[in-house]
Amino acid sequence: MHVKKGDTVVVLTGDTRGKTGRVLKVLPEKNRVIVEGLNFVMRHTRPTQTNPQGGRLEREAPIHASNVKVIAEG
């Protein structure tokens, strides 16, 4: 893959096109990356002991690696 953890990338396609962020995680088996602060999805969680309230959490979702371009190596 052309992207590594810690690289700064710019998104080439999709709703977040043109935005930049730092790569938090690389998933080479699925050819995807998770970029900090981009591509948020709502995750519904049920109440647990650690989170007794439950509710909706915003998390970053993976983006296909072909949709990002490295602009600074970390």
Secondary structure, 3 states (H helix, E strand, C coil): CCCCCCCEEEECCCCCCCCEEEEEEEECCCCEEEECCCCEEEEEECCCCCCCCCEEEEEECCEEHHHEEEEECC
